[in-house]
Amino acid sequence: ALDASKKFGSTSSEARTAWETVEEMDSSDNSIAPVNAEYAEAVASLVKTLSEQQEKLSEVKNVALQLQKIKLANPELTAKPRA
């Protein structure tokens, strides 16, 4: 666009077309801006915590499924959770 402006003049149709192309390219730039270190560290911590908790959550789901499969003769006799 700079070359077209120099060669044909800044108000020429060639320069205008070249600058429009530059603007289109800039507006379609989908690259990710650099992430600051504090944000990246927090995201890494979150990912680590989630992965650690995922295994524990799977265990809880499995125990809950096992409990659902158990048939009780008298539901009132179920053990109440301890506080």
C-alpha positions in Angstrom: 0.0 0.0 0.0 2.9 2.3 0.8 4.5 1.5 -2.6 1.2 2.1 -4.4 0.8 5.4 -2.6 4.3 6.5 -3.6 4.1 5.3 -7.2 0.5 6.4 -8.1 -0.2 9.1 -5.5 -1.9 8.8 -2.2 -5.4 9.6 -3.6 -5.1 7.2 -6.6 -7.5 4.3 -7.0 -4.5 1.9 -6.9 -3.4 3.3 -3.5 -7.0 3.3 -2.2 -7.5 -0.4 -3.3 -4.1 -1.3 -1.7 -5.1 0.4 1.6 -8.5 -1.3 1.6 -6.8 -4.6 1.2 -4.5 -3.8 4.2 -7.5 -2.8 6.3 -9.3 -6.1 5.4 -6.3 -8.1 6.4 -6.0 -6.2 9.7 -9.6 -6.7 10.5 -9.5 -10.4 9.8 -6.5 -10.9 12.0 -7.7 -13.7 14.4 -4.3 -14.2 16.1 -4.3 -14.3 19.9 -2.8 -11.3 21.7 0.1 -12.2 24.0 -1.1 -13.4 27.4 0.3 -11.7 30.5 2.3 -14.0 32.8 -0.1 -13.7 35.8 -3.1 -14.7 33.6 -1.2 -17.7 32.1 -0.1 -18.8 35.6 -3.7 -18.6 36.9 -5.0 -20.6 33.9 -2.3 -23.3 34.4 -3.2 -23.5 38.1 -6.9 -23.9 37.1 -6.1 -26.7 34.6 -4.0 -28.5 37.2 -6.7 -28.2 39.9 -9.5 -29.4 37.5 -7.5 -32.4 36.3 -6.8 -33.4 40.0 -10.5 -33.0 40.9 -11.7 -34.8 37.8 -10.4 -38.1 39.1 -12.0 -37.5 42.5 -15.3 -36.5 40.9 -15.3 -39.8 38.9 -14.8 -41.7 42.1 -17.8 -39.9 43.7 -20.0 -40.6 40.6 -19.0 -44.3 40.7 -19.9 -44.6 44.4 -23.2 -42.8 43.8 -24.0 -45.3 41.0 -23.2 -48.2 43.3 -25.5 -46.7 46.0 -28.3 -46.4 43.5 -28.1 -50.0 42.6 -28.4 -51.2 46.2 -32.0 -52.1 47.0 -33.0 -51.4 50.6 -35.8 -53.3 52.3 -36.7 -50.3 54.5 -35.4 -46.9 53.2 -36.0 -45.4 56.6 -33.1 -47.5 57.9 -30.6 -45.8 55.7 -27.6 -44.3 57.5 -27.7 -40.6 57.7 -24.6 -38.8 56.6 -22.4 -37.6 59.4 -21.8 -33.8 59.6 
